[in-house]
């Protein structure tokens, strides 16, 4: 149930991003020989001034927590949200409230040097923390490229520039490998991704899922969706009849989808091309988004990955 709630919270978060200004290039001003004070620009275009290298981090976003650990800064993370469950070491960190309701008292008692939050729903915390005199940085993304930018930004803030550069280059190499394989084929299978089943919902342009489908060499049958996430009628699903049917692993199984009334008419069901993917790999803007891309590409174009 906790995971299902996390899926819904993720949808709410991304739906609320339409008014957000995405990340601008990082800047630095007035740096000393040691590199500080340092000014960086976060995902909302806010200037974050660091007088010295921060040593204690609180992360209220699962994706940012994942990034910090991937950069080797896990020991400096002194608190996380209830939904920060990756990597396993994050489960051992003190919990400081959930994604939408942080425990301000506990956070302040921990005396973090900086608090990381996502955009959308969590923007409401910015003024509150700022009024309390706590430095805050917003990291968010709508596509794979912006995830890479956030890794670089997190590296600057956490004073892990070398680690961030290495991680970014590794992920870029893996993305490029997928792109090169996809470039070798002229086929573009149509894909439907089930985000939720009651009501039936899917992902459109501006979502990670849409970006991943296209990068993986597929055609999203909901590419004309007016929102990032929206309802999609069964009638329209049957009309557009996707070659491949995908869903996240926190709702239903492929076997359950195949037995739904009327779904036997779908090409994907008749061909046995119904698959589930771990939700975190296609919705969280962290390093594992590239795992999701690789898995999706292998599902959509198995002939290219034999």
Sine and cosine of phi, psi and omega as CSV:
sin_phi,cos_phi,sin_psi,cos_psi,sin_omega,cos_omega
0.00,0.00,-0.61,0.79,0.01,-1.00
-0.88,0.47,-0.65,0.76,0.01,-1.00
-0.93,0.38,-0.66,0.75,0.02,-1.00
-0.87,0.49,-0.68,0.73,0.04,-1.00
-0.88,0.48,-0.62,0.78,0.01,-1.00
-0.90,0.44,-0.61,0.79,0.04,-1.00
-0.88,0.48,-0.73,0.68,-0.01,-1.00
-0.90,0.44,-0.64,0.77,0.03,-1.00
-0.89,0.45,-0.61,0.79,0.01,-1.00
-0.90,0.44,-0.67,0.74,0.03,-1.00
-0.88,0.47,-0.71,0.70,0.02,-1.00
-0.86,0.51,-0.66,0.75,-0.01,-1.00
-0.88,0.47,-0.75,0.66,-0.10,-1.00
-0.94,0.34,-0.58,0.82,0.06,-1.00
-0.88,0.48,-0.50,0.87,-0.07,-1.00
-1.00,0.07,0.04,1.00,-0.09,-1.00
-1.00,0.06,-0.09,1.00,-0.16,-0.99
-0.86,0.52,-0.44,0.90,-0.02,-1.00
-0.99,-0.10,0.06,1.00,-0.08,-1.00
-0.99,0.16,0.57,-0.82,0.17,-0.99
-1.00,-0.03,0.81,-0.59,-0.09,-1.00
-0.98,0.18,0.12,-0.99,-0.23,-0.97
-0.88,0.47,0.70,-0.72,0.10,-0.99
-0.99,-0.16,0.30,-0.96,0.01,-1.00
-0.85,0.53,0.58,-0.82,0.01,-1.00
-0.95,0.33,0.57,-0.82,0.04,-1.00
-0.78,-0.63,0.38,-0.93,0.09,-1.00
-0.71,-0.70,0.59,-0.81,-0.06,-1.00
-0.70,-0.71,0.54,-0.84,0.17,-0.99
0.80,0.60,0.60,0.80,-0.08,-1.00
-0.96,0.28,0.64,-0.77,0.11,-0.99
-0.99,0.11,-0.02,-1.00,0.02,-1.00
-0.87,0.49,-0.49,0.87,0.00,-1.00
-1.00,0.07,-0.06,1.00,0.04,-1.00
0.99,-0.16,0.04,1.00,-0.03,-1.00
-0.74,-0.67,0.50,-0.86,0.06,1.00
-0.89,0.45,0.47,-0.88,-0.02,-1.00
-0.78,-0.63,0.73,-0.68,0.06,-1.00
-0.90,-0.44,0.82,-0.58,0.05,-1.00
-0.84,-0.54,0.34,-0.94,0.01,-1.00
-0.94,-0.34,0.83,-0.55,-0.07,-1.00
-1.00,0.05,-0.15,-0.99,-0.12,-0.99
-0.93,0.37,-0.27,0.96,0.05,-1.00
-0.98,-0.19,0.14,0.99,-0.02,-1.00
0.98,0.19,0.24,0.97,0.01,-1.00
-0.99,0.12,0.66,-0.75,0.09,-1.00
-0.99,0.12,0.80,-0.60,0.03,-1.00
-0.92,-0.38,0.90,-0.43,-0.06,-1.00
-0.98,-0.18,0.85,-0.53,0.01,-1.00
-0.94,-0.34,0.93,-0.36,-0.01,-1.00
-0.94,0.34,-0.51,0.86,0.05,-1.00
-0.50,-0.87,0.20,-0.98,-0.02,-1.00
-0.89,0.46,0.86,-0.51,0.00,-1.00
-0.92,0.38,0.58,-0.82,-0.04,-1.00
-0.91,-0.41,-0.39,0.92,-0.07,-1.00
-0.81,-0.58,0.85,-0.53,-0.05,-1.00
-0.90,-0.43,0.59,-0.80,0.25,-0.97
-0.89,-0.46,0.77,-0.64,0.03,-1.00
-0.88,-0.47,0.84,-0.54,0.01,-1.00
-0.98,-0.22,0.18,0.98,0.00,-1.00
-0.83,-0.56,0.81,-0.59,0.03,-1.00
-0.82,0.57,-0.63,0.78,-0.02,-1.00
-0.92,0.39,-0.65,0.76,0.00,-1.00
-0.94,0.35,-0.62,0.78,0.08,-1.00
-0.85,0.53,-0.69,0.72,0.02,-1.00
-0.88,0.48,-0.67,0.74,0.01,-1.00
-0.89,0.45,-0.73,0.69,-0.04,-1.00
-0.87,0.49,-0.67,0.74,0.04,-1.00
-0.92,0.40,-0.62,0.78,0.00,-1.00
-0.90,0.43,-0.43,0.90,0.02,-1.00
-1.00,0.05,0.01,1.00,0.01,-1.00
0.99,0.13,0.29,0.96,-0.03,-1.00
-0.98,-0.21,0.31,0.95,-0.05,-1.00
-0.85,0.53,-0.61,0.79,-0.02,-1.00
-0.92,0.40,-0.40,0.92,0.00,-1.00
-1.00,0.07,-0.17,0.99,0.05,-1.00
-0.98,0.19,0.92,-0.40,-0.07,-1.00
-0.97,-0.23,-0.03,1.00,0.03,-1.00
-0.15,-0.99,0.53,-0.85,-0.02,-1.00
-0.64,-0.77,0.11,-0.99,0.07,-1.00
-0.99,0.11,0.20,-0.98,0.01,-1.00
-0.87,0.49,-0.44,0.90,-0.07,-1.00
-1.00,-0.03,0.00,1.00,0.02,-1.00
-0.99,0.13,0.99,-0.12,-0.09,-1.00
-0.85,-0.52,0.22,0.97,0.03,-1.00
-0.61,-0.79,0.69,-0.73,-0.09,1.00
-0.94,0.34,-0.04,-1.00,-0.06,-1.00
-0.84,0.55,-0.54,0.84,-0.01,-1.00
-0.88,0.47,-0.44,0.90,0.00,-1.00
-0.92,0.39,-0.44,0.90,0.01,-1.00
-0.92,0.39,-0.39,0.92,-0.03,-1.00
-1.00,0.06,-0.15,0.99,-0.03,-1.00
-0.98,0.20,0.52,-0.85,0.04,-1.00
-0.84,0.55,0.70,-0.72,0.01,-1.00
-1.00,0.03,0.74,-0.67,-0.09,-1.00
-0.84,-0.54,0.71,0.70,0.00,-1.00
0.98,-0.19,0.10,-0.99,0.00,-1.00
-0.99,-0.13,-0.12,-0.99,-0.14,-0.99
-0.88,0.48,-0.61,0.79,-0.08,-1.00
-0.97,-0.24,-0.12,0.99,-0.08,-1.00
-0.61,-0.79,0.97,0.24,-0.01,-1.00
-0.93,0.36,0.45,-0.89,0.04,-1.00
-1.00,-0.02,1.00,-0.08,-0.09,-1.00
-0.86,0.51,-0.63,0.78,-0.04,-1.00
-0.89,0.45,-0.73,0.68,0.00,-1.00
-0.90,0.43,-0.66,0.75,-0.01,-1.00
-0.89,0.46,-0.71,0.70,-0.01,-1.00
-0.90,0.43,-0.60,0.80,0.03,-1.00
-0.90,0.44,-0.50,0.87,-0.01,-1.00
-0.97,0.26,-0.29,0.96,0.03,-1.00
0.81,0.59,0.84,0.55,0.04,-1.00
-0.94,0.33,0.48,-0.88,0.10,-1.00
-0.98,0.22,-0.50,0.87,0.01,-1.00
-0.41,-0.91,0.55,-0.83,0.04,-1.00
-0.90,-0.43,0.75,-0.66,0.04,-1.00
-0.98,-0.18,0.75,-0.66,0.08,-1.00
-0.71,-0.70,0.26,-0.97,0.10,-1.00
-1.00,-0.04,0.10,-1.00,0.05,-1.00
-0.99,0.10,-0.21,-0.98,0.02,-1.00
0.95,0.33,-0.83,-0.56,-0.06,-1.00
-0.82,0.58,-0.65,0.76,-0.11,-0.99
-0.97,0.22,-0.11,0.99,0.05,-1.00
-0.88,0.47,-0.44,0.90,-0.01,-1.00
-0.87,0.49,-0.37,0.93,-0.05,-1.00
-0.99,0.14,-0.30,0.95,-0.16,-0.99
-0.85,0.52,-0.82,0.58,-0.04,-1.00
-0.89,0.46,-0.63,0.77,-0.03,-1.00
-0.88,0.47,-0.75,0.66,0.00,-1.00
-0.91,0.41,-0.64,0.77,-0.01,-1.00
-0.89,0.46,-0.65,0.76,0.03,-1.00
-0.89,0.45,-0.48,0.88,0.00,-1.00
-1.00,0.06,0.04,1.00,0.07,-1.00
0.99,0.15,0.37,0.93,-0.01,-1.00
-0.97,-0.26,0.74,-0.67,0.04,-1.00
-0.94,0.34,0.65,-0.76,-0.03,-1.00
-0.67,-0.74,0.61,-0.80,0.03,-1.00
-0.77,-0.63,0.68,-0.73,0.00,-1.00
-0.96,-0.27,0.84,-0.55,0.08,-1.00
-0.85,-0.53,0.85,-0.52,0.04,-1.00
-0.48,-0.88,0.28,-0.96,-0.07,-1.00
-0.43,-0.90,0.42,-0.91,0.05,-1.00
-0.89,-0.46,-0.17,0.99,0.00,-1.00
-0.51,-0.86,0.09,-1.00,-0.09,-1.00
-0.89,0.45,-0.66,0.75,-0.02,-1.00
-0.87,0.49,-0.62,0.78,0.01,-1.00
-0.95,0.32,-0.43,0.90,0.12,-0.99
-0.89,0.46,-0.69,0.73,0.02,-1.00
-0.89,0.46,-0.63,0.78,0.04,-1.00
-0.90,0.44,-0.63,0.78,0.00,-1.00
-0.92,0.38,-0.56,0.83,0.06,-1.00
-0.89,0.46,-0.69,0.73,0.03,-1.00
-0.90,0.43,-0.67,0.74,0.01,-1.00
-0.90,0.43,-0.70,0.72,0.03,-1.00
-0.88,0.48,-0.59,0.81,0.03,-1.00
-0.89,0.45,-0.63,0.77,0.03,-1.00
-0.91,0.42,-0.73,0.68,-0.06,-1.00
-0.91,0.41,-0.66,0.75,-0.06,-1.00
-1.00,0.07,0.05,1.00,-0.04,-1.00
0.87,0.50,0.67,0.74,0.01,-1.00
-0.80,-0.60,0.76,0.65,-0.09,-1.00
-0.88,0.47,-0.68,0.74,-0.02,-1.00
-0.90,0.43,-0.72,0.69,0.01,-1.00
-0.88,0.47,-0.64,0.77,-0.01,-1.00
-0.91,0.41,-0.66,0.75,0.01,-1.00
-0.89,0.46,-0.69,0.73,-0.01,-1.00
-0.92,0.40,-0.68,0.74,0.00,-1.00
-0.91,0.41,-0.69,0.72,0.01,-1.00
-0.87,0.49,-0.69,0.72,-0.01,-1.00
-0.91,0.42,-0.63,0.78,0.03,-1.00
-0.89,0.46,-0.71,0.71,0.00,-1.00
-0.92,0.39,-0.64,0.77,0.04,-1.00
-0.87,0.48,-0.64,0.77,0.02,-1.00
-0.89,0.45,-0.67,0.75,0.01,-1.00
-0.92,0.38,-0.64,0.77,0.05,-1.00
-0.90,0.44,-0.68,0.73,-0.01,-1.00
-0.90,0.45,-0.60,0.80,0.04,-1.00
-0.87,0.49,-0.68,0.73,0.04,-1.00
-0.89,0.46,-0.73,0.69,-0.01,-1.00
-0.86,0.52,-0.67,0.75,-0.01,-1.00
-0.91,0.41,-0.62,0.78,0.04,-1.00
-0.92,0.40,-0.69,0.73,-0.02,-1.00
-0.91,0.42,-0.55,0.83,-0.01,-1.00
-0.90,0.43,-0.27,0.96,-0.04,-1.00
-0.99,0.11,-0.03,1.00,-0.02,-1.00
-0.81,-0.58,0.47,-0.88,0.04,-1.00
-0.98,-0.21,-0.07,1.00,-0.04,-1.00
-1.00,0.04,0.61,-0.79,0.01,-1.00
-0.71,-0.70,1.00,0.07,-0.01,-1.00
-0.87,0.49,0.59,-0.81,0.06,-1.00
-0.99,0.14,0.59,-0.80,-0.14,-0.99
-0.73,-0.69,0.65,-0.76,0.18,-0.98
-0.86,-0.50,0.74,-0.67,0.04,-1.00
-0.91,-0.41,0.88,-0.47,0.03,-1.00
-1.00,0.08,0.91,-0.41,0.06,-1.00
-1.00,0.07,-0.61,0.79,0.00,-1.00
-0.49,-0.87,0.40,-0.92,-0.11,-0.99
-0.94,-0.34,-0.37,0.93,-0.06,-1.00
-0.63,-0.78,1.00,-0.01,0.07,1.00
-0.98,0.22,0.34,-0.94,0.02,-1.00
-0.90,0.43,0.82,-0.57,0.00,-1.00
-0.76,-0.65,0.49,-0.87,0.03,-1.00
-0.62,-0.78,-0.04,-1.00,-0.07,-1.00
-0.91,-0.41,0.65,-0.76,0.02,-1.00
-0.88,-0.47,-0.23,-0.97,0.00,-1.00
-0.82,0.57,0.60,-0.80,-0.03,-1.00
1.00,-0.07,-0.09,1.00,0.02,-1.00
-0.97,-0.25,0.40,-0.92,0.09,-1.00
-0.86,0.51,-0.66,0.75,-0.07,-1.00
-0.87,0.49,-0.71,0.71,0.02,-1.00
-0.89,0.46,-0.71,0.70,0.01,-1.00
-0.86,0.50,-0.68,0.74,-0.02,-1.00
-0.93,0.38,-0.66,0.76,0.01,-1.00
-0.85,0.52,-0.71,0.71,-0.02,-1.00
-0.93,0.36,-0.69,0.73,0.04,-1.00
-0.89,0.46,-0.52,0.85,-0.02,-1.00
-1.00,0.10,0.09,1.00,0.09,-1.00
1.00,0.07,0.43,0.90,0.04,-1.00
-0.91,-0.41,0.12,-0.99,0.06,-1.00
-0.86,-0.51,0.90,-0.45,0.00,-1.00
-0.96,0.29,0.87,-0.48,-0.02,-1.00
-0.94,0.35,-0.16,0.99,0.06,-1.00
-0.96,-0.27,0.48,0.88,-0.07,-1.00
-0.92,0.40,-0.27,0.96,0.02,-1.00
-0.98,-0.20,0.23,0.97,0.01,-1.00
-0.88,0.48,0.71,-0.70,-0.04,-1.00
-0.97,0.26,-0.23,0.97,-0.02,-1.00
-0.75,-0.66,0.24,-0.97,0.04,-1.00
-0.88,0.47,-0.67,0.75,0.04,-1.00
-0.72,-0.70,0.74,-0.67,-0.03,-1.00
-0.36,-0.93,0.24,-0.97,0.05,-1.00
-0.93,0.38,0.48,-0.88,-0.02,-1.00
-0.64,-0.77,0.90,-0.44,-0.13,-0.99
-0.93,0.36,0.48,-0.88,0.06,-1.00
-0.88,0.47,-0.59,0.81,0.00,-1.00
-0.88,0.47,-0.68,0.73,0.00,-1.00
-0.94,0.34,-0.58,0.82,0.06,-1.00
-0.87,0.50,-0.74,0.67,0.00,-1.00
-0.91,0.41,-0.57,0.82,-0.01,-1.00
-0.93,0.38,-0.69,0.72,-0.05,-1.00
-0.99,0.11,-0.31,0.95,0.23,-0.97
0.68,0.74,0.96,0.27,-0.08,-1.00
-0.92,0.40,0.48,-0.88,0.08,-1.00
-0.95,0.32,-0.55,0.83,-0.07,-1.00
-0.74,-0.67,0.68,-0.74,0.00,-1.00
-0.89,-0.46,0.86,-0.52,-0.01,-1.00
-0.90,-0.45,0.47,-0.88,0.10,-1.00
-0.47,-0.88,0.34,-0.94,0.04,-1.00
-0.99,0.15,0.39,-0.92,-0.15,-0.99
-1.00,0.10,0.12,0.99,-0.03,-1.00
-0.97,-0.23,0.06,1.00,0.01,-1.00
-0.91,-0.41,-0.96,0.27,-0.03,-1.00
-0.74,-0.67,0.11,-0.99,0.03,-1.00
-0.97,-0.23,0.36,-0.93,0.08,-1.00
-0.82,0.58,-0.60,0.80,-0.01,-1.00
-0.89,0.45,-0.62,0.78,0.02,-1.00
-0.92,0.39,-0.63,0.78,0.02,-1.00
-0.89,0.46,-0.67,0.74,-0.06,-1.00
-0.89,0.45,-0.44,0.90,-0.07,-1.00
-0.99,-0.11,0.08,1.00,0.03,-1.00
-0.93,0.37,0.56,-0.83,0.02,-1.00
-0.84,0.54,0.81,-0.59,0.05,-1.00
1.00,0.02,-0.30,0.95,-0.07,-1.00
-0.96,0.29,-0.29,0.96,0.03,-1.00
-0.89,0.46,-0.31,0.95,0.02,-1.00
-0.97,0.24,-0.32,0.95,-0.07,-1.00
-0.95,0.31,0.67,-0.74,0.05,-1.00
-0.85,0.53,-0.65,0.76,-0.03,-1.00
-0.87,0.49,-0.63,0.78,0.02,-1.00
-0.95,0.31,-0.70,0.72,0.00,-1.00
-0.89,0.45,-0.54,0.84,-0.01,-1.00
-1.00,0.00,-0.09,1.00,-0.03,-1.00
0.96,0.28,0.38,0.92,-0.05,-1.00
-0.98,-0.19,0.86,0.51,0.07,-1.00
-0.88,-0.48,0.85,-0.52,-0.12,-0.99
-0.72,-0.70,0.43,-0.90,0.12,-0.99
-0.91,-0.41,0.52,-0.86,0.04,-1.00
-0.77,-0.63,0.60,-0.80,0.04,-1.00
-0.84,0.54,0.81,-0.59,-0.11,-0.99
-0.81,0.58,-0.70,0.71,-0.06,-1.00
-0.87,0.49,-0.42,0.91,-0.05,-1.00
-0.98,0.22,-0.24,0.97,-0.05,-1.00
-0.82,-0.57,-0.01,1.00,0.00,-1.00
-0.83,-0.56,-0.47,0.88,-0.03,-1.00
-1.00,0.06,0.81,-0.59,-0.01,-1.00
-0.98,0.19,0.90,0.44,0.03,-1.00
-0.80,-0.60,-0.06,-1.00,-0.06,-1.00
-0.84,0.55,-0.51,0.86,-0.05,-1.00
-0.95,0.32,-0.07,1.00,0.07,-1.00
-0.87,0.49,-0.47,0.89,0.03,-1.00
-0.96,0.28,-0.52,0.85,0.15,-0.99
-0.86,0.50,-0.68,0.73,0.01,-1.00
-0.89,0.46,-0.65,0.76,0.03,-1.00
-0.88,0.48,-0.72,0.69,-0.02,-1.00
-0.89,0.46,-0.69,0.73,0.02,-1.00
-0.89,0.45,-0.69,0.73,-0.02,-1.00
-0.91,0.42,-0.65,0.76,0.02,-1.00
-0.90,0.44,-0.63,0.77,0.03,-1.00
-0.92,0.38,-0.51,0.86,0.04,-1.00
-0.96,0.27,-0.71,0.71,-0.08,-1.00
-0.96,0.27,-0.59,0.81,-0.01,-1.00
-0.76,-0.65,0.91,0.41,-0.02,-1.00
-0.87,0.49,-0.46,0.89,-0.03,-1.00
-0.91,0.41,-0.35,0.94,-0.03,-1.00
-1.00,-0.01,-0.13,0.99,-0.10,-1.00
-0.84,-0.55,0.36,0.93,0.01,-1.00
-0.95,0.31,0.00,0.00,0.00,0.00
